[in-house]
């Protein structure tokens, strides 16, 4: 780890509640069972909370902002509104979807720089519901008109 001053130490990036948890963990000799007892929560809950603190600290050390999805899911787990396994499943699906969207965006940008129409796909015909290329404009079909009464015509035409 590189040398840091007191002010830019990664622990300063953590919220006070995380710092308090770290202090209590050290005071409990690293025992998660004892830490869970102090906080009055179950072992899985304190484990999930500690995992969130570790992730935040890891992000701070690497200079990254916290992951908002992990923060949201972690809060749900802490409040008992979601299981740890459920949160991990959601997080993994979200990360997979995000990676696929980023890969799609990279392909999309690559296609534009190669002179290919943005978003065009060879396997999708233009105008199909999923095609980014709309159908060519079609002229409006003629609409039936009612005959103009002769009284509405100028005298030269009657």
N, C-alpha and C positions, 0 to 999 in steps of 0.2 A: 504494500500500500504506500502511496506517495505521502510525503510530509505535508501536513495541513496545519493551519493555525487553529486556535481554539474556536474561532467563529465559523470557519468553513468545515468543521468536522461533520461527517455524515450524520451523526446522531442529532445534530441541530436541525436536520431536515424533518425529523420525526415529530409528530404531535405529542403534547405533554402526556396524554394517556398511554402512549406507547413507551415513553421513557419511564413512566411509573411502573408499567408492567415489567420492563427489563430490570429495573431496580429490585422489584419484589421477587422476580425470578432468581436473581443473584442472592438475595437475602434468604431465600428458601433453599439455597444450595443446589439450584438447578432442577429441583424436583417439580415436575409438572403436576403430580398428584397433590403436593402441598400447595402449589400455586392455585390450583383449581379450588382447593378448600378455602384458601384466603379470599378468593373472589366469589365463592359461593356458587360455582358453576360446575358442570360435568367436565370430565377429562377431555372428551372430544371437543367441547366448546373452547376450553383454554388452549387446546392444541391448534384449533383453527385460528384462534386469535393470535397465537404466537406465530403461526405460519404467515399471517398477514403482516405482522411486525417485521418478520424476516424479509418478506418480499419488499416492503417499503424501504427497509435498510439497504437491501441489495440494489434497489433502484437508485437510492440516494448515493451509494458508493459509485455506481456506474454513471451518475449524472442524468438519469432518466426521470421523467415525471411518473407518478403512480398510475397504474392501469385502472381506469375508471370502472371497467366491468368487474375486475377482481375486487375493487373496493365495495361496489354494490353487493356482489355476492357474499363477500365476507361479512358485511353488515347483516344480511339476511340470516346467515348461519349463526352469527353471534346472538341474534334475537330469537333463535330457535324457529324461524320461519321457513328454513330450508336446510336439508341435511348436507353434510360435508360432501358426500358422494354425489348428491344432486347438483351441488354448486360446481364441483369439478367437471361433471358431465356438461353442464351448460357452458362453463368457461372453455372447455375443449372444443365444443361445437362452434362457439363464437369465434375462437381463434382460427379454427379451420375455415369458417366462412370468410373471415377477414382476410386470411391469406389467399383464398381463392379470388376474392374481389380485387386484391392488390395485384395478383398475377394477371387477371383479366384486364385491369387498367394498364399494366405494363405492355400486354399484347396489343391493346387498343392504341396506345401511344406509338408502339413500334409500327403498327400498320399505317398510321398517319404519316410517320416519317418516311415510310417506304412508298408513299404515294397511293396507297390503297384507301378507298373510301372508309372513313371512320365508322366502325361498327359493322361493316358489311361482312356477311358470312356466306361462304360459297354454298353451304348446305341449306340455306334458307332463301326461297325465292322472294324477289322484291314484292312488297305489298302483303306478305303473309303477316299474321298478327304479331309475330315476334321479330319481324324484320325492321331494321332501322331505316330502310329505304321505303318510302311510301309509294303507293300505286301512282302511276302517272295521272295527271288530272284528266278527267273525262268531261267532254262537253255536256252541258245540261241537256237532257232530252227535251224535245219540243213539248210544250204544254198546250193542250187544246185551248183555243180561244173562242169566245162566243162571237158570233157575227156582230159587226158594228151596225147599229140601226142606221138606216139611210138618213134619218133626221140629224144624226151627229156628224155626218160628212159635210165638208164644205160644198157650196153650191156647184163648184166646178166639177165635182165628182158625182153628183147626183143626177 
